[in-house]
């Protein structure tokens, strides 16, 4: 058996074209284009590279991206002042803060102060609660939203199927588990304390990995014909590797997202989708008497 590749790169290209058309229509209706602000504290090279990627991809679809870099020793008051400014700026429809922050800055500072209407990363407790309650008002974290979009666009139904989520982070594992549950999958969440992980993963019709450990999911841990979604991004000997042994998975699974080229390209696209959604809501509210 050779699995079908779930090509996130090709899908992202298609969706960027769709978003560009939506942005053009939005501009025609409102006279302005949606914009995102990206906040970075310090000059971490990987973070700086990602910020540049966001700016480039947003510009390619006609959306604005402003970058705000604070020094690594910026105080909590400095970051709070910037967030309040961005919250109040009508030209800024979405805000993301690059994580992790320096040790002296608590991440709760961001989640406490960021306007949930502009929280296009879906980290604010209000958006997390809305996701839990299956509210259509939730801004969903972009990475799991991208994984769900891949499943939807490839016509892979979750209803009645057993999904195993390996990983329980607040930005990928937990929201992905909830999103699959909302699509009527039976969801099992595994983590570092799960005994005999392979016994659990071999039960999965849909196997999702997001733990940040290269190739922790080996071929013998995959049920024949399963759908494998790999959110892992690890660097091994200078090359990207997922949490799944892709080569081994291709011999067993029915569908596999490769690394690179699977879920990664979809994250930026869903960030655009969230920013466009936020802009539409803000435009509607601005014209509501």
Kinemage of the C-alpha trace (Angstrom):
@kinemage 1
@onewidth
@group {chain A} dominant
@subgroup {mainchain}
@vectorlist {calphas} color= white
{ca unk a 1} P 0.000 0.000 0.000
{ca unk a 2} L 1.200 3.500 -0.815
{ca unk a 3} L -0.656 6.295 0.938
{ca unk a 4} L -2.110 9.308 -0.818
{ca unk a 5} L -0.297 12.512 0.080
{ca unk a 6} L -2.469 15.255 1.548
{ca unk a 7} L -0.775 18.149 -0.224
{ca unk a 8} L -1.049 21.189 2.019
{ca unk a 9} L 1.210 23.244 -0.216
{ca unk a 10} L -1.059 22.865 -3.260
{ca unk a 11} L -4.183 23.422 -1.176
{ca unk a 12} L -2.703 26.558 0.388
{ca unk a 13} L -1.974 27.938 -3.084
{ca unk a 14} L -5.600 27.382 -4.110
{ca unk a 15} L -6.896 29.017 -0.954
{ca unk a 16} L -4.600 32.026 -1.330
{ca unk a 17} L -6.238 32.660 -4.684
{ca unk a 18} L -9.675 32.443 -3.078
{ca unk a 19} L -8.653 34.783 -0.263
{ca unk a 20} L -7.188 37.329 -2.697
{ca unk a 21} L -10.560 37.500 -4.440
{ca unk a 22} L -12.326 37.923 -1.088
{ca unk a 23} L -9.940 40.730 -0.123
{ca unk a 24} L -10.616 42.478 -3.423
{ca unk a 25} L -14.368 42.260 -2.825
{ca unk a 26} L -13.927 43.497 0.737
{ca unk a 27} L -11.922 46.483 -0.478
{ca unk a 28} L -14.607 47.287 -3.022
{ca unk a 29} L -17.292 47.264 -0.331
{ca unk a 30} L -15.439 49.052 2.468
{ca unk a 31} L -12.639 51.057 0.865
{ca unk a 32} L -9.883 49.494 2.992
{ca unk a 33} L -8.124 46.144 3.232
{ca unk a 34} L -7.800 43.864 6.260
{ca unk a 35} L -4.573 44.091 8.224
{ca unk a 36} L -2.658 42.108 10.813
{ca unk a 37} L -0.071 43.271 13.347
{ca unk a 38} L 2.717 40.885 14.334
{ca unk a 39} L 4.449 41.556 17.650
{ca unk a 40} L 7.885 40.144 18.344
{ca unk a 41} L 9.902 40.556 21.541
{ca unk a 42} L 13.599 40.100 20.850
{ca unk a 43} L 15.347 39.059 17.646
{ca unk a 44} L 15.134 35.258 17.642
{ca unk a 45} L 16.207 34.239 14.086
{ca unk a 46} L 13.524 31.570 13.648
{ca unk a 47} L 10.840 33.942 14.889
{ca unk a 48} L 12.118 36.739 12.639
{ca unk a 49} L 12.040 34.392 9.642
{ca unk a 50} L 8.445 33.422 10.414
{ca unk a 51} L 7.400 37.061 10.757
{ca unk a 52} L 8.876 37.793 7.322
{ca unk a 53} L 6.961 34.845 5.886
{ca unk a 54} L 3.723 36.201 7.316
{ca unk a 55} L 4.375 39.657 5.878
{ca unk a 56} L 5.186 38.221 2.454
{ca unk a 57} L 2.174 35.912 2.325
{ca unk a 58} L -0.270 38.575 3.511
{ca unk a 59} L 1.062 41.057 0.975
{ca unk a 60} L 0.624 38.495 -1.805
{ca unk a 61} L -3.154 38.394 -1.225
{ca unk a 62} L -3.510 42.162 -0.839
{ca unk a 63} L -3.668 42.300 2.961
{ca unk a 64} L -1.621 44.566 5.205
{ca unk a 65} L 0.930 43.314 7.717
{ca unk a 66} L 2.700 45.594 10.177
{ca unk a 67} L 5.618 44.355 12.249
{ca unk a 68} L 6.314 45.573 15.786
{ca unk a 69} L 9.572 44.464 17.393
{ca unk a 70} L 10.339 45.195 21.028
{ca unk a 71} L 13.797 44.664 22.548
{ca unk a 72} L 14.386 41.401 24.393
{ca unk a 73} L 14.516 43.276 27.698
{ca unk a 74} L 11.208 45.085 27.116
{ca unk a 75} L 9.123 45.395 30.251
{ca unk a 76} L 5.620 44.090 30.817
{ca unk a 77} L 4.446 47.706 30.689
{ca unk a 78} L 6.074 48.154 27.266
{ca unk a 79} L 4.295 45.113 25.847
{ca unk a 80} L 1.000 46.051 27.495
{ca unk a 81} L 1.163 49.567 26.042
{ca unk a 82} L 1.753 48.204 22.537
{ca unk a 83} L -1.128 45.731 22.818
{ca unk a 84} L -3.496 48.468 23.995
{ca unk a 85} L -2.455 50.636 21.046
{ca unk a 86} L -3.105 47.817 18.575
{ca unk a 87} L -6.420 46.965 20.234
{ca unk a 88} L -7.560 50.554 19.667
{ca unk a 89} L -6.261 50.873 16.096
{ca unk a 90} L -9.160 50.471 13.618
{ca unk a 91} L -6.690 49.641 10.816
{ca unk a 92} L -5.463 46.614 12.747
{ca unk a 93} L -7.971 43.772 12.471
{ca unk a 94} L -5.823 40.972 13.835
{ca unk a 95} L -2.933 40.759 16.286
{ca unk a 96} L -0.527 37.912 16.929
{ca unk a 97} L 2.335 37.826 19.410
{ca unk a 98} L 5.266 35.565 18.637
{ca unk a 99} L 5.770 32.922 21.309
{ca unk a 100} L 7.552 32.036 23.449
{ca unk a 101} L 8.107 35.357 25.162
{ca unk a 102} L 11.307 36.036 27.145
{ca unk a 103} L 11.225 34.433 30.586
{ca unk a 104} L 10.482 37.684 32.402
{ca unk a 105} L 7.246 38.230 30.442
{ca unk a 106} L 4.296 35.959 31.336
{ca unk a 107} L 2.247 34.696 28.399
{ca unk a 108} L -0.880 35.516 30.412
{ca unk a 109} L -0.077 39.170 29.797
{ca unk a 110} L -0.983 38.630 26.150
{ca unk a 111} L -4.076 36.538 26.754
{ca unk a 112} L -5.337 38.983 29.377
{ca unk a 113} L -4.868 42.149 27.316
{ca unk a 114} L -5.418 41.127 23.702
{ca unk a 115} L -8.817 42.084 22.291
{ca unk a 116} L -10.543 38.726 21.618
{ca unk a 117} L -12.086 40.219 18.460
{ca unk a 118} L -8.542 40.658 17.095
{ca unk a 119} L -7.138 37.412 18.512
{ca unk a 120} L -6.526 35.691 15.167
{ca unk a 121} L -4.286 33.106 16.867
{ca unk a 122} L -7.262 31.951 18.960
{ca unk a 123} L -5.385 32.065 22.282
{ca unk a 124} L -7.699 34.331 24.289
{ca unk a 125} L -9.774 32.492 26.940
{ca unk a 126} L -12.960 33.852 25.364
{ca unk a 127} L -12.137 32.276 22.006
{ca unk a 128} L -11.076 29.046 23.718
{ca unk a 129} L -14.402 28.991 25.563
{ca unk a 130} L -16.343 29.687 22.392
{ca unk a 131} L -14.564 26.798 20.703
{ca unk a 132} L -15.428 24.535 23.630
{ca unk a 133} L -19.087 25.547 23.366
{ca unk a 134} L -19.044 25.098 19.574
{ca unk a 135} L -19.839 28.763 19.008
{ca unk a 136} L -19.516 30.088 15.479
{ca unk a 137} L -18.035 33.258 16.956
{ca unk a 138} L -14.762 31.555 17.940
{ca unk a 139} L -11.525 32.495 16.224
{ca unk a 140} L -9.874 29.077 16.044
{ca unk a 141} L -6.087 28.598 16.314
{ca unk a 142} L -4.716 28.595 12.784
{ca unk a 143} L -2.708 25.370 12.902
{ca unk a 144} L -5.520 22.981 13.897
{ca unk a 145} L -7.926 24.926 11.678
{ca unk a 146} L -5.573 24.183 8.797
{ca unk a 147} L -5.563 20.493 9.629
{ca unk a 148} L -9.350 20.424 9.611
{ca unk a 149} L -9.412 22.279 6.295
{ca unk a 150} L -7.166 19.629 4.758
{ca unk a 151} L -9.543 16.894 5.903
{ca unk a 152} L -12.559 18.793 4.588
{ca unk a 153} L -11.055 19.659 1.200
{ca unk a 154} L -9.978 16.070 0.619
{ca unk a 155} L -13.458 14.831 1.515
{ca unk a 156} L -12.347 12.871 4.581
{ca unk a 157} L -15.325 12.552 6.921
{ca unk a 158} L -14.879 12.276 10.680
{ca unk a 159} L -18.416 11.321 11.688
{ca unk a 160} L -18.412 7.998 13.517
{ca unk a 161} L -14.657 7.493 13.179
{ca unk a 162} L -12.092 7.059 15.935
{ca unk a 163} L -9.604 9.929 16.054
{ca unk a 164} L -6.506 9.708 18.230
{ca unk a 165} L -4.841 13.017 19.083
{ca unk a 166} L -1.239 12.653 20.252
{ca unk a 167} L -0.466 15.911 22.054
{ca unk a 168} L -2.447 18.198 24.335
{ca unk a 169} L -1.064 21.720 23.894
{ca unk a 170} L -3.445 24.659 24.107
{ca unk a 171} L -2.593 25.823 20.594
{ca unk a 172} L -2.770 22.543 18.652
{ca unk a 173} L -3.655 19.335 20.508
{ca unk a 174} L -6.641 20.426 22.582
{ca unk a 175} L -8.314 22.619 19.947
{ca unk a 176} L -7.770 19.950 17.277
{ca unk a 177} L -9.389 17.358 19.536
{ca unk a 178} L -12.382 19.653 20.043
{ca unk a 179} L -12.693 20.401 16.331
{ca unk a 180} L -12.749 16.685 15.528
{ca unk a 181} L -15.279 16.092 18.299
{ca unk a 182} L -17.479 18.802 16.793
{ca unk a 183} L -17.416 16.794 13.550
{ca unk a 184} L -18.773 13.789 15.477
{ca unk a 185} L -15.561 11.786 15.737
{ca unk a 186} L -14.885 9.702 18.829
{ca unk a 187} L -11.718 11.334 20.139
{ca unk a 188} L -8.960 9.903 22.327
{ca unk a 189} L -6.235 12.264 23.573
{ca unk a 190} L -2.791 10.806 24.277
{ca unk a 191} L 0.184 12.537 25.890
{ca unk a 192} L 3.514 11.961 27.629
{ca unk a 193} L 1.886 9.999 30.461
{ca unk a 194} L -0.073 7.651 28.188
{ca unk a 195} L 1.111 4.052 28.701
{ca unk a 196} L 1.699 1.966 25.565
{ca unk a 197} L 1.116 4.766 23.070
{ca unk a 198} L 1.258 2.376 20.142
{ca unk a 199} L -1.682 0.372 21.464
{ca unk a 200} L -3.759 3.555 21.328
{ca unk a 201} L -2.560 4.861 17.967
{ca unk a 202} L -3.165 1.525 16.249
{ca unk a 203} L -6.880 1.972 16.991
{ca unk a 204} L -7.064 5.267 15.099
{ca unk a 205} L -8.954 5.817 11.888
{ca unk a 206} L -7.631 9.384 12.060
{ca unk a 207} L -4.218 9.744 13.725
{ca unk a 208} L -3.013 13.255 14.552
{ca unk a 209} L 0.436 14.013 15.975
{ca unk a 210} L 1.505 17.296 17.605
{ca unk a 211} L 4.147 16.693 20.259
{ca unk a 212} L 7.365 18.143 18.845
{ca unk a 213} L 9.336 14.891 18.957
{ca unk a 214} L 10.758 13.749 15.621
{ca unk a 215} L 9.367 10.499 14.249
{ca unk a 216} L 7.788 9.462 17.540
{ca unk a 217} L 5.041 7.799 15.459
{ca unk a 218} L 6.581 4.840 13.671
{ca unk a 219} L 5.059 2.689 10.965
{ca unk a 220} L 4.086 -0.121 13.333
{ca unk a 221} L 2.014 2.344 15.381
{ca unk a 222} L -0.308 3.125 12.462
{ca unk a 223} L -3.468 1.237 11.584
{ca unk a 224} L -3.488 0.113 7.931
{ca unk a 225} L -5.444 2.614 5.839
{ca unk a 226} L -5.531 5.297 8.538
{ca unk a 227} L -5.475 9.032 7.864
{ca unk a 228} L -2.318 10.563 9.368
{ca unk a 229} L -2.109 14.293 10.095
{ca unk a 230} L 1.359 15.410 11.197
{ca unk a 231} L 1.717 18.832 12.852
{ca unk a 232} L 5.291 18.195 13.969
{ca unk a 233} L 8.031 20.623 12.962
{ca unk a 234} L 11.438 19.392 14.091
{ca unk a 235} L 14.933 19.984 12.754
{ca unk a 236} L 17.025 16.822 12.450
{ca unk a 237} L 20.521 17.124 10.982
{ca unk a 238} L 19.588 20.374 9.275
{ca unk a 239} L 16.376 19.078 7.699
{ca unk a 240} L 12.724 19.352 8.705
{ca unk a 241} L 11.110 16.245 10.151
{ca unk a 242} L 7.637 15.637 11.477
{ca unk a 243} L 6.420 13.761 14.524
{ca unk a 244} L 5.595 10.881 12.169
{ca unk a 245} L 8.078 8.719 10.287
{ca unk a 246} L 6.651 9.772 6.927
{ca unk a 247} L 8.450 7.161 4.852
{ca unk a 248} L 7.183 4.332 7.048
{ca unk a 249} L 3.697 5.845 7.254
{ca unk a 250} L 3.435 5.963 3.462
{ca unk a 251} L 3.681 2.163 3.403
{ca unk a 252} L 0.849 1.633 5.887
{ca unk a 253} L -1.574 4.563 5.979
{ca unk a 254} L -4.240 5.567 3.502
{ca unk a 255} L -3.515 9.312 3.639
{ca unk a 256} L -0.521 11.214 5.015
{ca unk a 257} L 0.413 14.885 5.383
{ca unk a 258} L 4.133 15.185 4.568
{ca unk a 259} L 6.646 17.338 6.436
{ca unk a 260} L 7.401 19.745 4.904
{ca unk a 261} L 4.484 20.551 2.626
{ca unk a 262} L 1.564 19.251 4.669
{ca unk a 263} L 0.015 21.145 7.555
{ca unk a 264} L 2.689 23.862 7.654
{ca unk a 265} L 1.625 25.842 4.567
{ca unk a 266} L -1.969 25.792 5.797
{ca unk a 267} L -1.200 27.651 9.037
{ca unk a 268} L -0.479 30.967 7.314
{ca unk a 269} L -3.523 30.549 5.084
{ca unk a 270} L -5.821 30.023 8.056
{ca unk a 271} L -4.231 33.037 9.748
{ca unk a 272} L -5.328 35.017 6.680
{ca unk a 273} L -8.801 33.501 6.907
{ca unk a 274} L -9.066 34.470 10.575
{ca unk a 275} L -7.890 38.018 9.859
{ca unk a 276} L -10.395 38.377 7.023
{ca unk a 277} L -13.160 37.020 9.261
{ca unk a 278} L -12.201 39.442 12.038
{ca unk a 279} L -12.165 42.359 9.586
{ca unk a 280} L -15.633 41.479 8.276
{ca unk a 281} L -17.030 41.365 11.804
{ca unk a 282} L -15.385 44.655 12.736
{ca unk a 283} L -16.650 46.320 9.559
{ca unk a 284} L -20.190 45.145 10.325
{ca unk a 285} L -20.011 46.361 13.919
{ca unk a 286} L -18.659 49.734 12.805
{ca unk a 287} L -21.764 50.275 10.689
{ca unk a 288} L -24.256 48.910 13.200
{ca unk a 289} L -26.240 51.763 14.785
